[in-house]
Amino acid sequence: MAATIEADYLVVGAGAMGLAFADTLVSESDATVVVVDRNDRPGGHWTTAYPFVRLHQPSAYYGVNSLHLGSDSIDESGLNAGFYELASGAEVCGYFDEVMREHLLPTGRVTYLPGSEYLGDGRVRGADGDPIEVIARRVVTSHTEIVVPSMRPPAYAVAAGVDVVAPNDVPGFAEPRDRYVVVGAGKTAMDSCLWLLRNGVAPERVTWVKPRESWVLDRGAVQPGRQFAQAVMRDFGNQLTAVQEAESLRDLFDRLEAGGCLHRIDTSVEPTMYRCAILSAAELAELRRITDVVRMGRVASVEPGRMTLDGGVRDVEGSVLYIDCSADGLGSEPPVPVFDGDRIALQTVRTCQPAFSAAVIAHVEAAYPDDETRNSFCEPVPYPHEPVDWLRMTLAFNRNQMRWFSDPDMLAWVDAARLNALHHVTANVSARARERIVSMLTSQLPAMNAKLETLLADG
């Protein structure tokens, strides 16, 4: 006979979004919550990430709303020098463990079931294999699953005698190789290339298989702290000007690049990918040192001495280590309503900030009376895959911002939320300057959205 647990909410997954939701909900209501997670510790995909992974956004606005991550310090050395700290994967996992053990569980209103599998319809298979029934008013799930390379084998054929590893295994790989082949064009591949260079591998010994070129964001434009407020607002102004003056999609991205809002590693190649990756200028410069870039599509197979790609065969001489970074990362499920009967589907409601988005959803759940109102504040912002998604994301987020700014209570909460990047701008200026910033945004967003809709229709 199954054990039974009754609660107001069943949260499936103890990753960043699940914990950010639970933290805000428990902080702002008297709700009871059951958190079910297949891992044996909190942190979601961070628990299986490669050991050299770091946040690519500042620690200051990552995690949960009630607990700071990091020490709000500025790095003095390395490729992030001059910018606010980026927590390591180990630090993030330790932080989420602290969130669970020292902030959520002590409330007495959170039940945590690690090592357990949610089977649907309130049914859970516990860590010991025994069934558990959770009776909850609402089930909260993440609408998009994150898949990192260590979670699955390479999506191409690997012949005997060829070493292919996930980035997790690179630091401990015993034997140096003549050549390191990094497969993939996303942030994991960028991190792997930077790790190789940082650890003394000459750029001439690195081959980078890039099926696509990607637009990346400038870390200098997403910094907290008073000293960066002007740069953050300048970046928004440059985005606004680029949209207003653009005559086509291609022209828009040319203007965004000229204004420093977006960058690409290889300026001679037109990007066909955008995934919210963030790099510093120093990291861009390092990655540009790798000149052996293979642009022949996706890898189909690897065998001793060569690899076969969509566009042909490439010989690879000497001893070789392939580093597989080809996992998709974020899925591509179409957005659905966040609030729907007995379901809450966690999705981003602010561009490139999943943790803040989950906290917004929890606040709206606790503070507003019905799903129609709640959904009006939480239009899903689609995860990006291709450059045109920059427009779709900006359009949806702007609509959310306009609704938040029109409601005094919502505006006050958003303005005070630690996880909100804009909070770190308005929190460090006078009340009068804050009002000017909000007024400027409120007045400019409708015209910006109208032009974005025109560009999307013409594109």
Phi, psi and omega in degrees: 000134184287139170292150183238133175235130176254137179203167177285323185225141170248113180259120182264109179108129178254040174275192185300316183287317180299317181286323177296321177295309182299319181300311181292318180299314181292326180290329189249006179209176176259022184296151170256145189223136168252127178250118179253131181216137181286339178279163181270003176208157181291158175131349177059227185295342178297333182289343179242011182286161179293149190293339180264010180292145173223160170303147172253006167241159183301144178301334186303331178233051172227153178108226179243160189292329190272352185223123178294146173252124180086191186243013181056038179261160178256130180295138181256352181214171178084187185283354176251015183303135179092353181242164180294149187306151176242113183298144175282167177301319179297320178295320179296316179297317177298321179297313181293328175295320177296319178304313182290309189285325188250350182239317183274306183299322180296345177292339184077003182247005180239128173249126185248124180242083179286160178063025184241154184244126175278125185257356182100158177055036178078003183266132181231136170263114185291172181300332179269005180090350180283149180283146175228134175254125178252119177260110185226152179289325179218143175254129184248120180230155172278129185285338181235126180269138178267130180238119178254162187305326183290349183274349183205157180288166177303148182272021180223162183286137180238117181284159177300142178089001179251130181267115175236124183231155169285159179305332179305327187266356185293313183299329182264006181288125195290314192260127173298151181240158176293324185219141175243122182252114179264121185254113179133156185242000186272194185296324178298318178295319178300315179298320181294318177298315180296323178296316179300313181295320181294335182257025167091003176283123180295142181301335179292343181263005181250127171250130183245113177273110184239099177298332182219156170264147185240143164284143176229154177273158180268118181298333179295341182263002181234040183262141170280181174093145185300323184293344180254358185302319181294321179293321179296315181290327177296321178298316178298318178299322178292322175298314181299314180296318180299316180294315183296324186264351184292140179255350179196172177299315180299318179295324179299312183291328173299318180289321177297322178290317180297329179275000179078011181281327178228151178226165172223150182291314179252107185286354179268355184244131179285119181293142174238016185221142173210121184227022179071016177296144182236131178228151170275165177299325179293321178293319176303314181298320178297313182296331179288349176287340178276114185254344178273080183252124183262118180242069181235030180084199183278154177287131176261324179197157174229141179214167182307123174088352180196162173229145178253129181240174178306324186261009178139196185248139177235123176287142178227108187269159176077190177283137191228139168241119175271133177247109186276113179237032190266002178298148186290337183080264178269139177287183184232034177295136178294149181298151175228163176304137181294314182253122184209091178064241181268015182238143168233120181257105182293126179215164177288137173240002171224140185302127170062021179226081183293322182294312177301320181300317180295323177294320176302313182300318179295318178298315180297321177301318184281331191259342186240151198274341186212161186292330179297315178294316181299314180295332179293334177271348190229060172291126180299134173262114187296143174296140184274149174227319181236164186306322181299339178293339174302319179292315182297318179295313181298319180299311182293317180295319178300320178297319177297316180300319180297322178290319179298316183291336182279348181248112186303321181292318180293320179299318180296319180293312180300319182295330182266351186288122180302325184285346182278122181302323181294330178304324183285349172270308185286337182287345186247020178230171179290163179301322181293318179293322177300316179298322178295319180297311180297319179296319179297315179297314182299321183282331186268333187297319180301316180292323178298317181293321179300319180289323177299319179296321178295316180296321178294319180293322182281339185282000000 
